[in-house]
């Protein structure tokens, strides 16, 4: 099937099998390898991207479902001039990554949540619930929670 989608502001026209996942299309057809594949069952969250500003598991979504839609991956999180997104800066300052495999998924999940409701960062229960939807085997989550709280109180995301 022929589809057209906008990824990180760039228009892509792709020819994809109906069963091709969004994750595979992003990685293999668009060359955007920041979206990581972990479990490929929607459990780990490493493949989280934003589709029309909502966080989704790209391993569970077919590329054809994104025809005519807007996708944002971790490569599109920083400002066009390369200035890191507040979450990227906060993850660095708070040491919220170790191996880094899960980091793109956490960044995209947190970015969507903060853009929808910045107050999620100040509610420990809501923040814990949000972040437990993604798996990390290295950090223990506390540094990730601190990074999201820090980012929520930094100057707004880059344009």
C-alpha positions in Angstrom: 0.0 0.0 0.0 1.1 3.5 -0.7 1.0 5.8 2.3 2.1 9.3 3.1 3.0 10.5 6.6 4.9 13.4 8.1 7.7 12.4 10.4 9.5 15.0 12.4 8.3 17.6 10.0 9.4 15.8 6.9 7.0 14.2 4.4 7.5 10.6 3.6 5.8 8.6 0.8 6.2 4.9 1.4 5.2 1.7 -0.2 4.5 -0.8 2.7 2.9 -4.2 3.3 -0.4 -3.8 5.2 1.1 -5.8 8.1 4.3 -3.6 8.4 4.5 -2.0 11.8 5.1 1.7 12.3 8.3 0.8 14.2 9.7 -1.1 11.2 8.7 1.6 8.7 10.3 4.3 10.8 13.5 2.3 11.3 13.9 0.7 7.9 12.0 2.9 5.5 12.6 6.3 7.0 16.1 5.6 8.5 15.1 6.8 12.0 16.7 4.2 14.2 16.2 6.1 17.5 12.9 4.2 17.9 14.0 0.9 19.6 12.3 -2.4 19.4 12.3 -4.4 22.6 9.6 -6.9 23.2 7.5 -6.2 20.1 4.4 -7.0 22.1 3.6 -3.4 23.4 4.8 -4.2 26.9 8.2 -2.6 27.3 7.6 0.9 25.7 11.0 1.2 24.1 9.2 1.8 20.7 7.0 4.7 22.0 6.6 7.6 19.5 3.9 10.3 19.1 1.2 10.0 16.5 -0.8 13.2 16.2 0.7 14.3 19.6 -0.4 11.1 21.5 2.1 8.5 22.8 1.7 5.2 21.1 3.6 1.9 20.9 4.9 1.8 17.4 5.3 -1.9 17.5 1.6 -2.3 17.9 0.5 0.2 15.2 0.6 -0.6 11.5 2.3 2.0 9.2 -0.9 2.1 7.1 -2.8 3.4 10.2 -0.5 6.5 10.0 -1.4 7.4 6.4 -1.9 11.2 6.4 -0.9 11.6 10.0 1.9 13.2 11.9 4.6 11.2 13.7 7.2 12.4 16.0 10.2 10.3 17.0 13.0 10.9 19.4 15.0 12.3 16.5 12.4 15.1 16.3 12.4 16.0 20.0 15.3 18.5 19.9 14.9 22.0 18.4 15.7 22.3 14.7 19.0 24.1 15.7 20.0 21.1 17.8 19.1 22.6 21.1 18.0 19.7 23.3 14.5 19.4 24.5 14.1 20.1 28.2 13.5 16.4 28.8 16.8 15.5 27.1 18.7 18.0 29.2 17.0 16.8 32.4 17.7 13.2 31.6 21.4 14.1 31.3 21.5 16.2 34.5 19.6 13.6 36.6 21.5 10.6 35.2 18.2 9.1 34.1 19.8 6.8 31.6 22.3 4.1 31.8 22.4 1.7 28.8 20.0 4.1 27.0 17.9 1.4 25.3 14.7 2.5 26.9 15.4 6.2 26.9 13.8 7.2 23.6 10.5 5.6 24.7 10.6 7.3 28.0 11.4 10.6 26.4 8.5 10.4 23.9 6.1 9.1 26.6 7.0 11.9 29.0 7.0 14.6 26.3 3.5 13.7 25.3 2.3 13.6 28.9 3.9 17.0 29.8 2.5 18.6 26.6 -1.0 17.3 27.5 -0.8 18.1 31.2 2.3 19.5 32.8 0.8 19.0 36.3 1.4 15.2 35.9 5.0 15.9 37.0 3.9 17.3 40.3 1.6 14.5 41.3 3.8 11.6 42.5 1.1 9.0 42.0 0.2 10.0 38.5 3.9 10.3 37.5 4.7 6.9 38.9 1.7 5.4 37.1 2.7 7.1 33.8 6.3 5.9 34.0 5.5 2.3 35.0 4.0 1.8 31.6 7.6 1.6 30.2 10.3 -0.8 31.4 13.8 0.1 32.4 16.2 -2.6 33.7 19.0 -0.2 34.7 17.9 2.9 36.5 15.3 2.0 39.2 13.0 4.8 37.9 13.8 7.4 40.6 16.2 9.3 38.3 13.7 9.2 35.5 11.0 10.6 37.8 13.4 13.4 38.9 14.2 14.1 35.2 10.5 14.5 34.3 9.9 16.7 37.3 12.9 18.9 36.4 11.9 19.1 32.7 8.4 20.2 33.7 9.8 23.2 35.5 12.4 24.2 32.8 11.7 26.8 30.1 9.2 25.5 27.5 10.1 23.0 24.8 11.9 24.3 21.7 10.0 25.4 18.7 
